[in-house]
Amino acid sequence: MKDLLKSLRYTLLALLASLLVGAVIIVVTDIDALKVGDYGKAFSTVLTAYKSLFEGSFWGVRSISNTITGTTPLLLSGLAVSVAFKAGLFNIGATGQMLVGGMTALWVGFTMSGPGWLQVPLAVLAGAIGGAIYGGIAGVLKARTGAHEVITTIMLNSIASFLVLWLLKTTVFQREGRPDPISKLIADEAHLPRLFGFLEGRSDLVAHSGLFVALSATYGYWYLLTRTTLGFELRATGLNSDAAKYAGMKSKTLMVVAMLLAGGFAGMAGATEVLGTYGYASTSLAGNIGFDAIAVALLGQSSPIGTLVSALLFGALQAGGRSMQAHTDVPVDLIIVLRALIVVFVAAPLLVKAMFRVKSQVSAQGQTFRGWGG
Amino acid sequence: MNQVNQVAESLVLSAEQKKRARNVGFAYLGLAVITMLVFSRRPGDAGFRLTEGGALLTLPAQQIAWIFGLVFVGLGSAQLWRGFGKISNIVLALATAMFVMSFLSWATAGESFSLVGMLQDTVARSVPITLGALGGILCERSGVINIAIEGMLLAGAFTGAVGASLTNLWFGTVIAVLTGVLLAWILGVFSIKYRVDQVIVGFAINFFALGITSFLSFRVLVPNPDYNSLVPVMPISVPLLSKIPFIGQIFFVQTIFVYFSFAAVALLTWSMYRTRWGLRTRAAGEYPKAAGTLGVDVIKLRYRNLLIAGAVAGIGGAWWPIGTVGRFDQNITGGRGFIALAAVIFGRWHPVGAFSGALVFALAEAVRLKIGNFDTGIPSEFLLMAPYFVTLVVVAGFVGVSRAPKAAGQPYDEQ
């Protein structure tokens, strides 16, 4: 518990440090104000920007709803990268796995008709299976031929995006009367129930119960790592695959299992996006989430709780960033800069310590990823 | 006696190698099946323009498919029976070229297109991937994982565009180089000095570069369009060499960036394997303790290599605004840095290998851009994903395990 508080404090300090740097960036790029020497305006931009950043992420039900919506896919796909890291694999393929999982979930979502309590879990499961199979391809290729997962997952991402583009133009998936690649709507029963559905007439509260899917997946990941033999073997392989092999673990099988799990998590991310956020699928279904997920996993050091906290932080920043762009002339891309700075500051406790003159021991961090493997 | 041992060793292939050789054999047979079943379906002549002006090479698509298919059968059987030994890589390259050729004949049957133009485009597009990959090799051979290639390319593209718009092309390139060096220095300070996980810093740099360039492009470049418009460099024809038929047009009518990347590949290959610096770099990447014990300043060496890598990647970034389109757009690199990373692994951390990887990926891109125009009866999406699929098969079937420098990713402890 004490450790948790300590690491939380460092995360907060890191957040503060990155907001400071972000403020400097906002001021020095306010070229129009600086040209006429209006420093007051430049600084007031910072205040209004950060105010709407905060308000957009936590102030009021709507902001919280947006934060939850942003967090859900980041958490699930973050787990997809984390579990691979734990086994010593670098999964850049969360995007592709999300796309495939999203499409399988969508298919169940609009072809089946049945009660929601049956259809929703089935659709999410279908997403997990679709993603797992797609992730498993990279695992099998690595285990059988040694093909490096960094190459194969990048290639699989491109293949998945063209596959989805094609699928969305087939009669099975394409919405009637639409020329562009966009899917049919899922059945009403297949929607993940909205979290704030009990509030009448608030259709702007889009947060959905995909959050619970993500939280249970996080719990499952924690349970796997800490309470099961498989989790122990995965971690052992990630830390030292030679030693693990010597101890009798089947490192090739573990590779495949890790990628199956990773794909499953990412597939669920795709499923919750389709079944909760959109209600249909388009080519931009996965967006940049697969890429952001890597930052989530790195920031959370691949641990279940760390991934959860960093996904929440990133989700909040994303929700706040949108409102910041709407209320000021500061582009939402500042969020990406802030995320990068947070990752660096958290990873470099020495630097934050120097900035805030904090006196305490910071435990040295291990490596997320042991070289390139081989 | 020693010789006998060597011969015995070469005869007794390891199980792994045997398996690989068998895979390759089956892959050739697979190519034969695809070629003969799919590529022989469309009658008509495929026209390939071999020069800018006219000279047309017409190939009967069906006959080509049958002939190449039979050759693949032959190659596959020979591979399964005896293997090709020392020339197996050359055979592989030839087979790939033949496969691409029969694919193109099938896709163009009844029409014609400029083959020389497509290959010229391939070479041009390989520049940022090659230079990014060289940056990766420089770092990783000395023991630092460089995931930040994408960030260096993107930041270089941005500052290159702004620098060149405000002053001139040379200055823009220099600014891009300095940007790459700056990012590399940051990577170095964090990973070498503060010993932060190299993957984390690298990724943070990617994010930072993506965020800051998008941010600035909205906040500064959009309101001030004259910060972001320049006239890119023109291709230069190399005297004599550009007169070689076909080849000359492809390799020697290019921008200065292309020639730079050729030179960089050659220089790095030579210096990595023929100079004291190269030996030390490789030692620092494989076994830094040993290198340190023998008096190599591993820390300094890693810093120096990182900074050179940043400079090279910066030039790769400058290719976008200064070598091609004449402006910067948000996320203009579009993941090419990761492709470069893939090229590093594909080429097994060897400059020439990475260069050939870059050419393969660039060819995939060039074909993709061309292929939209063909009407083959197969959904264009499948044709578009074909290059990635082929890469997957090549990597899985032929390249296989690539061994990284042993110490890449581990901070060096100076004791």
Interface residues (C-beta under 8 A of the other chain):
Chain A: I25 T29 D30 I31 D32 F90 I92 L141 R144 T145 G146 A147 H148 V150 I151 T152 I154 M155 L156 S158 I159 F162 L163 L165 W166 K169 I294 A295 L298 D329 V330 P331 D333 L334 I335 I336 V337 L338 R339 A340 L341 V343 V344 A347 A348 L350 L351 A364 Q365 G366 Q367 T368 F369 R370 G371 W372 G373 G374
Chain B: R20 N23 E140 I145 F190 Y194 R195 V196 D197 V199 I200 V201 F203 A204 I205 N206 F207 F208 L210 G211 I212 S214 F215 L216 F218 R219 V220 P223 N224 G335 F338 I339 L341 A342 I345 F346 P379 E381 F382 L384 M385 Y388 F389 T391 L392 V395 A396 G397 V399 G400 V401 S402 R403 A404 K406 A407 A408 G409 Q410
